[in-house]
Amino acid sequence: MCHTSQVVEALQRHFKCPLIIIDAAYTIDSATLAEHQEAYYAAQVKEAAMSMAEATKKKFDIDKLREVERLSDSASELWTR
């Protein structure tokens, strides 16, 4: 387990909140993902979304997730410039 994970787990214990982790395959970019890796990742995201909805008592909104993904991609792109 990496140091970052240990820090996140410590924060989870301190704040007494759920810890939801997505197990993502290491890749350079999405074009290099194998089909089974993409399916596994999609299942991880779906499970995390259901866990977050349950923890927050809020309905999952796929459109909001897509917007957040778009903004995250945009921020990542700007960071690498």
N, C-alpha and C positions, 0 to 999 in steps of 0.2 A: 504494500500500500504506500502510495506516495505521501510526502509531507503535507501537501495541500489537502488531501482527503482527511488526514488526521486533524487538521485545523478545522475543517468543516464539521467533522464529527464532534469536536469540542464545542463549537458554537451551537450545534444541534442540542447537545446535552445542557448547555448553559441556558438557552432560550426555551428548552422543553418543547421543541417543535419537530414535526416530521422531517425525516431526511430522505429525499428522493434523488436517486442517482441513476443516470443513464449510462449504460455500458456501451461506449462507442468504439468502433474499430479505428485503429490508427491508419490514416491515409493522408496522402498529400492533398488530394481534392476529390470531390464527389465522382469525377469521371473514372477514378481508379478503383472505386468500390466494386466488389464482386456482387452478383445478384443476391447471394445468400447473406452477405454483409448488410446490404441495403434492407432486405426483409427483416433481419434481426434488429437493426437500428429502428426501423419503423415500428416494430412491436414494442421496443423499449420506450419510444416516445409515446405510443398509445397507452401503455401501462402507466407511465409517469403522469400523463394528462388525467387519467382516471383517478390516480392517487391524489393529485392536487385538487381535483374537483371534490373528492371525498373529504379531504383535510380542510378545505376552505368553505365547504357547503355551498359552493357556487357551481353553476352549470358550465361545462366546458364549452368554449366558443372557438371553433376552428378558424373563423375569420380573424379573430384577434390574434391567435397563434401565428397565422400566416403574416399578419402585419408586423408582429414582433420579429419574426424570422427575417422579413424583408429589411427592417431597420437594423437588425444585428448584422446581416450581410453587408449592408451599406456602411456601417461603422467599421467593420473589418476591412473593407475595401479602402476606406479613407485612411486607416491606420497603416496600411502597407504602402502607401504612396510616399 
